[in-house]
Amino acid sequence: MKDTRRTRVVLGALLIAALAMITVDYRGGEHSPLRGLRGLGATVFGPVERVSAAVVRPVGNTFDAITDAPGERRRADRLERDNQRLREQLRAGRLDRDRSAQLQRLLGTAGMGGYKIRAAQVISAGQGFEDTVTIDVGSRNGVRADMTVMSAEGLVGRITRVGPATATVLLATDQTSSVGSRLEDSKEIGIMQGRGRRGLGNGGTPLRFQLLDAAAPMRVGQRLVTLGSQGERPYVPGVPIGVVERIDSAGGGLTRTAYVRPFVRFTSLDVVAVVVAPPRTDPRDAVLPPTPKPAPTPSPSASPGPSGSPSPGASPSGGAEARPRGRKSPTKTPSPGD
């Protein structure tokens, strides 16, 4: 179409008419006189719009997906990192609460014995022939070789090697370990020796105690504590060790042997302490936990007679029938005709 004056006039008139119709329709709202014309336009052009949208929309979505793919990948990675960080925080929170509880119990045990301690955490276990663990304190923390290591439950072992920030602990269960020990109550002494890994797990007894006096009393259930070394190194006195579970007869020998279940679970060591200063006095059995009370034994009841009634001379409550002292049983006076 040629751009002439007439065409420009017609185009202007159409634009003015369109603006007028839009204004009238907008102001009329639901009562617009052009409502029917609007409906007719929707009827005519609606299917065309739907067909064009159906064709164009997949193409547009594919293009958006291609252009937004790097951003979506970054958002997914960020959400995964956030979730991982939250999981680690929850796990760390649980570990911190558990270790805090262990530390509180450890401080209580050290306080009862009068031990000055340096708290530590087990960071690795030995892989060689020795039963050892590595802890995260060393010479910078005042740790020296031949110091006692304990947990809240009892004896763990002794320090054998020390570095600036770590130290190696030889466990009491090691076959080369030898600890002077004393039985509670009787105060009889002997030597506690480790039996190695074969005694660990499944309720085993990884410790063996040899009583020096074969005639001295010893019973199952009796507990042991450390006797203490000369100069308090490597072992300080009074640290709980374990409970006697089985006793071998002397068999004509000079000693008696018992197999001991330790208080400490050596397969799950975590928070421990190095005793950097011994107690001023031997705590003896003060650090041992209270002895559990035995369960009450029910009293025997009276056995019934052959007919199911209590035996003669027994009261319904099972005891002997009570009679007043100093009185004779009343005698029945025979009536006439008896």
Secondary structure, 3 states (H helix, E strand, C coil): CCCCHHHHHHHHHHHHHHHHHHHHHHHHHHHCCCHHHHHHHHHHHHHHHHHHHHHHHHHHHHHHHHHHHHHHHHHHHHHHHHHHHHHHHHHHHHHHHHHHHHHHHHHHHHHHHCCEEEEEEEEEECCCCCCEEEECCCHHHCCCCCCEEECCCCEEEEEEEECCCCEEEEECCCCCCEEEEEECCCCCEEEEEECCHHHCCCCCCCEEEEECCCCCCCCCCCEEEECCCHHHCCCCCCCEEEEEEEEECCCCCCCEEEEEEECCCHHHCCEEEEEEECCCCCCCCCCCCCCCCCCCCCCCCCCECCCCCECCCECCCCCECCCCCCCCCCCCCCCCCC
